[in-house]
Amino acid sequence: MRTLAVNEFFVTLQGEAAFAGTPAVFVRFQGCPVACPWCDTQYAARLDGATLDFAAVRAKQGPGAGYAVEPAALLAAIRQAGPRHVVLTGGEPCRHDLTELTSRLVAEGFRVQIETSGTMPIRCHAAVWVTLSPKLGMPGELDVRQDAWERAGEIKFPVDTAEDLVRFEQALAAARRAAARPLTELVWLQPVSQGKEATRLCVEAAFARQWRVSVQVHKYLELR
């Protein structure tokens, strides 16, 4: 495997969607072309070409520029971390072909989750749980791929305004019409920055559409 652009590696509770409350190893990849203006991990969107060993990533004090990491070192760190749930997120993890990394993890009994915007091909082991978090109408002007809608085990949509919900409903309906097989019915709405108005919109839409609300439990627990 080629080196992977990793920004952060840490252990916490998964705070969102289907696996909320689960102890997890988070691997945050570097680089994202979507450019959401409200992104809370802007530091993970930058690409600077730095090349350091994985020990430097673990030793970092806080988030910053990403490092080129050898996959073998990443696998070793995951094995040593403790939790058996691994979250590959970003940035945009699907900038990389993650087939070999995820296949090794699955073979060793880890449960692997990828969170992606769905704007790039999802290259991973078939057993990986894919959380599709579509970002619509963003400055990057990238469309969510139809195969991403169809691959998703769950869909988690960030909501800031009523217009966001309209865009999402239209996009989801179009994806369902185009799908070769039924899409997941596990749909979460997540208020951006835990805003009160965004939360109200999510709750109302969840009742109206039989969807669910993801409330970022880790933030309420004051965890990473």
Secondary structure by P-SEA (a helix, b strand, c coil): ccccccccccccccccccccccbbbbbbbccccccccccccccccccccccccaaaaaacccccccccccaaaaaaaaaaccccbbbbbccccccccaaaaaaaaaaaccbbbbbcccccccccccccccccccccccccbbbbbaaaaaaccbbbbbbccaaaaaaaaaaaaaaaaacccccccbbbbbcccccaaaaaaaaaaaaaccbbbbcccccccccc
